[in-house]
Amino acid sequence: MSLFNNAHKFFLVFAVSLALYGCSKTEEGLIDASSQETLVQSVEKIRGGLTDRAELDKLDVALADVARFSIDPQLVMQQAAKGRMPTKEEAFSKVKPLVDNLSKDELLALAGKLRQTYITQLATYEKQLADLRRRQQAAEDIGTRMANFEVVKADYANASASLSEAAGASALRLKLTVQNNLDVPVSKAVMMVNFGPDGSLTPWLSQRVTKEFDKPLLPGQTADVEVFSYFSGVAKGAEQIKPVLDAAMVELSGADGKVLLAAPKWEQGDVTQLNVLEAAVSHIRTQLAVTAVSMGSTRATQ
């Protein structure tokens, strides 16, 4: 079940359970939210003092709206993303200070105020969501363009014994061949290079590599980038191991030396926030639609 569906189910169950409190008792009074039990009893008394069907419907809608709109949907979605939903007790703790000691008319006014707050939240979340989607699209667009400057070949070998002995460790030589498939010259390339056995937690080489070309690399041209790495013993027998290369371009400069393309920051945290906001926006729209239908049904009975 999706993040939105889980959270929506929680809101729906809690709202319905609060809205259905009560049958018919005696006198109208104030809401006593000192406990869940006294809340039920006091709502029953308020309902018992109402004889008009439309007024009863308004009360039920207000109770459901207070339950729906008193909890920050983004907070609930964030918890849902971690596999946890608020309990009814936690939801009640949010409602309790809002409704305690309110009359029916004050409850109706509170429900309208909370509904308007949700409408305002929706506008805020939609703006944040639009900004994230623009950043995501920009990251994808730049990533697509930067993919046109790529490593097309990688040769590796252990360095000479004398070099290894001088360094006091094993040495690995890695020669990368890059190709410029962009439509503009590139004078400098910065990339993150990881190289080593497939599935290894410790690659032979993991470093930021900067290469300034003697002459700007024209569209369609290739160039070699030499990289050396020194470490203790890991590269011995490298010829018998099929390594994996992961080379991600970070920044490319044009012929004038100015940055042409730079990888924007778009990380897993951004993806999570995007998913949370999408679920929160969808939830608010659903809740506002439910309230609108309920209000329409109430007007129809008048």
Secondary structure, 3 states (H helix, E strand, C coil): CCHHHHHHHHHHHHHHHHHCCCCCCCCCCCCCCCCHHHHHHHHHHHHHCCCCHHHHHHHHHHHHHHHHHCCCHHHHHHHHHCCCCCCHHHHHHHHHHHHCCCCHHHHHHHHHHHHHHHHHHHHHHHHHHHHHHHHHHHHHHHHHHHCCEEEEEEEEEECCHHHHHHHCCEEEEEEEEEEECCCCCEEEEEEEEEEEECCCCCCCEEEEEEEEEEEEECCCCEEEEEEEEEECCCCCCHHHCCEEEEEEEEEEECCCCCEEEECCCCCHHHHHHHHHHHHHHHHHHHHHHHHHHHHHHHHHHC
